[in-house]
């Protein structure tokens, strides 16, 4: 059971990491899009 718990924690960290990267990318794209609208 301990191995399963460790694997689950690793998977959760990977999921949060992917979500954070996706959020940063979306934020950058949104900033670029807004700067194009202002120019």
NORBEL-V406000 format. One record per residue. N is the residue number from 0. RES is the residue in one small letter. PSI is psi in whole degrees, 0 to 359 (NA if undefined). BURIAL is # if it has 9 or more other ideal C-beta (glycine too) atoms within 8 Angstrom, else .. D_LAST is the distance of its C-alpha to the last C-alpha in whole Angstrom. Layout:
BEGIN
N & RES & PSI & BURIAL & D_LAST
N & RES & PSI & BURIAL & D_LAST
END
This chain:
BEGIN
0 & x & 326 & . & 57
1 & x & 322 & . & 56
2 & x & 321 & . & 54
3 & x & 319 & . & 53
4 & x & 318 & . & 51
5 & x & 318 & . & 50
6 & x & 321 & . & 48
7 & x & 319 & . & 47
8 & x & 320 & . & 45
9 & x & 316 & . & 44
10 & x & 322 & . & 42
11 & x & 320 & . & 41
12 & x & 319 & . & 39
13 & x & 317 & . & 38
14 & x & 314 & . & 36
15 & x & 322 & . & 35
16 & x & 314 & . & 33
17 & x & 319 & . & 32
18 & x & 320 & . & 30
19 & x & 317 & . & 29
20 & x & 317 & . & 27
21 & x & 320 & . & 26
22 & x & 319 & . & 25
23 & x & 316 & . & 23
24 & x & 316 & . & 21
25 & x & 322 & . & 20
26 & x & 316 & . & 19
27 & x & 316 & . & 17
28 & x & 321 & . & 16
29 & x & 318 & . & 15
30 & x & 317 & . & 13
31 & x & 317 & . & 11
32 & x & 316 & . & 10
33 & x & 323 & . & 9
34 & x & 328 & . & 6
35 & x & 323 & . & 5
36 & x & 326 & . & 6
37 & x & 337 & . & 4
38 & x & NA & . & 0
END
